[in-house]
């Protein structure tokens, strides 16, 4: 992917697309989500931040994410922004720690 700071700003401005997902999750009794995927500093970050804004308890699984890192440190800045918004960062090995597996 060939990214530039201009494209980066455009993605950040236009990232959110309204869907019915949040309503369907709430109707189904879902109150929390686990997030992983590509890319930590874009899609993952925006999904986590939107999840928090919509009132869901949100966990980031960093072992299941990778960043694009257009600029050095983008990944750490993204994780810091998510944590500041109230996203929990799951430690490695969480599946073996007795965490309920109800997803």
GINORWO-V433550 format. One record per pair of residues at least 12 apart in sequence whose ideal C-beta (glycine too) atoms are under 10 Angstrom apart, sorted by the first residue. I is the first residue (numbers start at 1). J is the second residue. Records with the same first field share a line. If there is no record, write none. Layout:
I->J  J
This chain:
1->39  42  68  70
2->70
3->39  42  68  69  70  71
4->70
5->70  71
7->70
8->41  42  68  70  71  74
11->41  42  43  46
12->41  42  45  46
15->42  43  45  46  47  49  50
16->46  47  49  50  53
17->50
19->50
21->33  50  51  54
22->50  51  53  54  55  56
23->54
25->51  54  56
26->54  55  56
30->56  57  102  103
31->55  56  57
32->51  56  57  58  59  88  102  103
33->47  48  51  52  54  56  57  58  59  87  103
34->51  57  58  59  60  61  64  88  90  94  99  103
35->47  48  51  56  58  59  60  61  62  64  65  82  87  90
36->59  60  61  62  63  64  65  66  90
37->61  64  65  66
38->64  65  66  67  68
39->65  66  67  68  69  70  74  75  78
40->60  62  64  65  66  67  68  69  74  75  76  78  79  82
41->65  66  67  68  69  70  71  73  74  75  76  77  78  79  81
42->67  68  70  74  78
43->65  68
44->60  61  62  64  65  66  67  75  78  79  82  87
45->60  65  67  74  75  77  78  79  81  82  85  87
46->78  82
47->60  82  87
48->60  65  78  79  81  82  83  85  86  87  88
49->78  81  82  84  85  86  87
50->85
51->82  85  86  87
52->82  84  85  86  87
53->85  86
56->87
57->86  87  88
58->82  85  86  87  88
59->87  88  89  90  94  99
60->78  79  82  83  87  88  89  90
61->89  90  91  92  94  95
62->75  79  89  90  91  92
63->90  91  92  93  94
64->90
65->78  79
67->79
